[in-house]
């Protein structure tokens, strides 16, 4: 069964699809929750769950903190499972509802040093797709610009990846962010060198790649927006190639650590030669 970007095949598939549809009809985008439900669906298939009932045992297995995640990420997974349990209860199915989990974490933000940030972007900028296809080279270019916006402007991942062309004013260097955190609208000003970089980026997208999309950072299908999981995966792939990544050490996250203290290094990140694929020195 299909719902948006994902296919659901576990015994919970009808309930998951129905809940996603209901949430979106109510005006929620529900994209990240859909991805979590997709992971839960895969988890249930791996566990060979055959009866569509969320038991305390199943919730406990799903709610185990993994090596590569923070307590905040775990809380997000449990929160979505809780929503599914309550949704199924409304249909008369007795499900265990997870309780007493914390949404907050004492995790300190990993604020990268200038050396770390330069090393990270060296990996992002030098990345070459293993598959020599135009779409993958285009996406590699998009990530170089997207991550610069995240680090230089302090945007949230959702704000950057969902930028529409009509909300990006490159003539004046202004990003119009609508319905941000707390349902607020705001303006974000681009550093001039990043503004010029974005102008060159758009020219390459339209002239070289012939892209016609409403999105500033279109996905492999230009009609769709980049997924948050794809952005996170690309970030961690680059970070793990740097000499600063150590097994078991605190890892930076693109969602929060890229925003903390972004003004400190905005200038050094915005310079980039798109034609050569190398950061400016």
N, C-alpha and C positions, 0 to 999 in steps of 0.2 A: 504494500500500500504506500502511496506517495503523499507527502505533505510538504509543499514548498520545495526545499532543496534536498530533502532526505527521503529515503524509503524505509518504512517501518515494517518489520516482519515477525516480531515476537507476538506472544499471545495478548500483549497489552496494546497492540497496534491500533485497534478500533477506538479505544479510549484516548490514546495519545493524539490520534488524528482529529478526533472530535473536539478535544480540549483545545488544541491549537487553533482550529477553525473558530471556536467560540471566542477565544481570546482576541483573535484578529478582527472578528466582527464587532468586538467591543472597543476597537481602536488601538489595541496594543500591537507593536511590531513583533515582539516575542521571538526574535531571531536567535538570541543566545540561549534562551530556554529551549527552543526547538533543537538546537545542537546538543544540549545536555540530555534531552529526551531521546535523541538519536543514540547517544552513548549508553543510556540506560537500556534502550531496546537491544543494542548489541550485547550488553552485559547479561541481560535475561536470556538471550540465545546461548551465550557461552555457559551460563549456569543451568541450561536446559529447563527453564521454568515453563511449565505447561499449563498451569492454572492461573488465570488473570486475577490474582489476589495479592496485594502487597502485605506480606507478613512482616512481623518484627525481625525475623531471621534474615529475610531478603533485604529489608531496610538497613539492617546492621552490616551486612556485607557491602552494600552500596555505600554506606556511610563510613567506611574505613579510610583514614587519611593515607594517601599514597605518597611515595617517596618524592615525587616531583611536584607536589602541589602544596599550597599554603592552606591554613585553616579557613581563610576567606573563600578560596575556591571550593573547598569541601562544603562549607556552609551554603554556597550557591547551589551545589548539586543536591544537597539534602532539601533545600527550600523548594526546588522544582519537583522533587519526589513528593514532598508534602502536598503541593498543589494537586498533583495527580491523585494522591490518596483521597483528598477531600472531594475532588471531582467525581471519583468512582463511588464514594460514599453517597453522594447525591443521587446516584442511580441504584442505591440499595445494596451495594457490594461492600461487605465489611472488610475494610482495609486498615492496617496499622498506620497511624499518623505520627510521623517523627516529631518529637518535641524537645525542648531544652537544648537546642543547639545555638551556638553564638554566631552572629554575623560579623562580629568585629574580631580583629586579631591584634596581638601586640607586635606583629612583624614590623621591623623598622624598614623604611624605604632604603633601597640600595642606590645611593646617589653616586653615579659613575664619575670618575676623575676625567680630566681632559685626555690623559693618555688612554684610558679605557674607551672613552667615547670615540676617539680617533681610530683606535684599533678595531672597534666594532664597525665603524663606517668603512674602513678599509675592506673588511670582509663583505659588507653589503654591496659596495661599489664594484668589487672585483668578481662577484659571483657570476658564473657562466652556467646556464642551464645544461644539464646532462643530455637533454633531448634538444637537438638543433632544430627547433620549430619556431616560427615567427611569434606565435602567441606567448611562448615562454620567455623569449627575449623581451617582448613588450612588457610582460608582468615584472621582469627583473628591473626594467626601467622605472615602472610605476612605484615599486617598493623603495627605490632610491629616493624618490621625491616624497613619498608618503612618510617615510621615517624622518626625513628632514623637517617636515611640517610638525610631526609629533614632538620632536626634540627642540626645534627652534621656536615654536609658537605655543607649546604647552597644550596642544589639543588632546582631547580624549580620543581613543582609538575609534569609537563609534562616530565621533564628530568628523574625523579625518576621512575615514573610508566612505562615509555617506555624503560627502560634499558633492553638490550638483554644480554643473557648469554655470547655471544662472545665479549661483550664490558666491561665485568666485570672481571678484572684480580685480583683474590684474592690472588694469590701467591705474587704479588708485592703490593697489596693494591691500585690499580688504577682503576678508572672509566673513560671510554672513552666516552665523550659526543659529539655526532655529530649533526651538524645543530642546534646549540643552538640559543639563542636570537641574531638576527643580522646575522644569517646563519654562525655563527662561531663554530669551533670545539675547545674543551678544555679537559684537563685532571684534574680529581679531585682525591685527595689522601685521602684514608680512615684512620682514627685513627686505630692503631693496634688492640685495643680491639674490635672495630666495625668490622674490617676485620675478626678477629677470630669468631665473632658472626655470620657473613655472611657465613663463612665456615660451621659452625654448622647448620645454617638455610638451606643451600643447601643440606646437608646430610639428614636432616629430610624430606625435600621436595622429594628427590629421593628415599630414603629407606622406610620411613614410608608412604608417600602419593603416591609414585610411579608416580610422575609428570614428564612428558617429554614435555617440552615446550621451545620455543626459548626465552621466556620472563623470566626475573629474578623475576618479580611479576605478575604471570599470574592471569587472572580473574577466575571466577567460571568455565568457559570453558577455559581450559589451552591453547587453541589455540588463545585466545584473550587477550588483554591487559586491565588492570583495567581502568575504566572510571573516568574522573576527578570529576564528580558529586559524585561518590561513595566514593572517597577519602575525599572530602569536608564534606560529610554527616557523615562519621565515625569520622572525626576530631571534628566536632561540637557536636556530640553525647557524645564524651568523655569530651570535655570542659564543657558542660552543667552539667555534674555530679560532677564537682569540686566545692569546697566551694567558689571559686573566681568568678564564673559566676553569674552575677546579671542582672535581667530584666531591660532593658532600658540602660544598661551600654555599653560602647564601647567594641565590641567583637573582639578577635583576629581572623585572617584568616590564614589558613594553607599556602596559596600561598605566602603571603608577610611577615607576622609577624614571620613565622617559619624561614625565611632566615635572618632577621635582627639580627645582633650580634650573629650569630650561634656559633662562636668560644668560646663565654663566658661560655657555658655550655656543650660543646661537650663531655667532659670526663664523666660527671655524667649521660649522657643519653645512652652511648654506652654499659654500663655494664648491662647484662640481662641473667638470667638463663633460657634457653629455655625449659629445661626438667621439671623445677618446675613451670614455668609460672610466676616467680616473679622477680622483679628488684633486682639487687645485691645491698647490703647495704655497 
